[in-house]
Amino acid sequence: QVQLVESGGGLVQAGGSLRLSCRAPRSIINIGAMAWYRQAPGKQRELVAAITSGGSTNYADSVTGRFTISRDNTKTTVYLQMNSLKTDDTAVYYCNLGPGVGRFYPWGQGTQVTVSS
């Protein structure tokens, strides 16, 4: 089974930027809504941003104005541009189907984002 592959994470200082990428199987890109999620140590996985097949987006309140989700269906890739990073953004970031789809594809390994003060 083709996996979700997230990349682009790393260590960055507060105020810095990172761009995450997620390669997804065409079978799920064609379903429609995709999203980025994150899980910080000791916390539950949470929705960060979602994008529909038509390009409509929504964001968690904590990242609105700082993060931008986008998608390139020809490359079956979903992106997350993260600006003005804060230490609270430290987490493992995952992509998957959007929450409205009602199910998830098997989770990938995620990509670690660490923001230092």
C-alpha positions in Angstrom: 0.0 0.0 0.0 1.4 3.4 -1.0 2.0 5.5 2.1 1.6 9.1 2.9 5.1 10.7 3.1 5.6 13.9 5.0 8.8 16.0 4.8 10.2 19.4 5.4 10.3 19.5 9.1 13.3 20.6 11.2 14.6 22.8 13.9 13.9 26.5 13.6 14.0 29.5 15.9 10.9 31.2 17.0 9.8 33.6 14.3 11.2 31.5 11.5 9.5 29.6 8.7 9.2 26.1 7.3 7.4 24.5 4.4 6.1 21.0 4.8 5.2 18.7 1.9 3.1 15.6 1.8 3.1 13.1 -1.1 -0.1 11.2 -1.2 -1.4 8.4 -3.3 -3.6 9.6 -6.1 -6.4 7.4 -4.9 -6.8 9.6 -1.8 -6.0 12.9 -3.4 -8.9 12.2 -5.7 -11.3 11.8 -2.7 -11.2 15.5 -2.1 -10.4 17.2 1.2 -6.9 16.9 2.6 -5.5 18.2 5.9 -2.5 18.7 8.1 -2.6 17.5 11.7 -0.1 17.7 14.5 0.6 15.9 17.7 2.7 17.5 20.4 4.3 15.4 23.2 1.6 14.3 25.7 -1.2 15.8 23.7 -3.8 14.4 21.3 -3.5 14.8 17.5 -5.2 18.0 16.4 -6.3 19.5 13.1 -4.1 22.3 11.9 -5.4 23.1 8.4 -7.7 21.6 5.7 -8.2 22.2 2.0 -11.0 21.0 -0.2 -10.5 19.8 -3.8 -11.8 23.2 -4.9 -9.2 25.0 -2.8 -11.3 26.2 0.1 -9.3 26.3 3.3 -9.9 26.5 7.0 -7.4 26.7 9.9 -7.2 26.2 13.6 -7.5 29.4 15.5 -3.9 29.0 16.8 -2.4 29.1 13.3 -4.7 31.5 11.4 -2.7 34.2 9.7 0.5 32.3 10.1 0.1 29.0 8.2 -1.1 28.5 4.6 -2.2 25.1 3.2 -2.1 24.5 -0.5 -2.3 21.5 -2.9 -0.9 20.5 -6.3 -3.1 17.7 -7.5 -0.9 17.0 -10.6 1.9 16.3 -8.1 -0.4 14.6 -5.6 1.2 16.8 -3.0 -0.2 18.9 -0.2 1.9 21.8 1.4 1.9 23.7 4.6 3.7 27.0 4.7 4.4 27.9 8.3 5.5 31.4 9.1 6.1 33.2 12.4 6.6 29.9 14.1 6.1 29.7 17.9 7.4 27.3 20.4 3.9 26.0 20.8 4.0 24.8 17.2 6.5 22.1 18.2 5.0 18.8 17.2 5.0 16.0 14.7 3.1 17.0 11.7 1.0 14.6 9.6 -1.2 14.9 6.5 -4.3 12.8 5.8 -7.8 13.1 4.5 -9.8 16.0 5.8 -11.9 15.5 8.9 -15.2 15.8 6.9 -14.4 12.7 4.9 -15.2 10.5 7.8 -12.2 8.2 7.7 -8.5 8.3 7.6 -5.9 6.7 5.4 -3.1 4.8 7.3 -1.0 7.4 8.9 2.5 8.2 7.7 5.5 8.7 9.9 5.0 12.4 10.0 7.7 15.1 10.1 9.1 16.6 13.3 8.9 20.4 13.7 10.9 21.8 16.6 10.7 25.5 17.4 13.3 26.9 19.8 13.0 30.1 21.8 
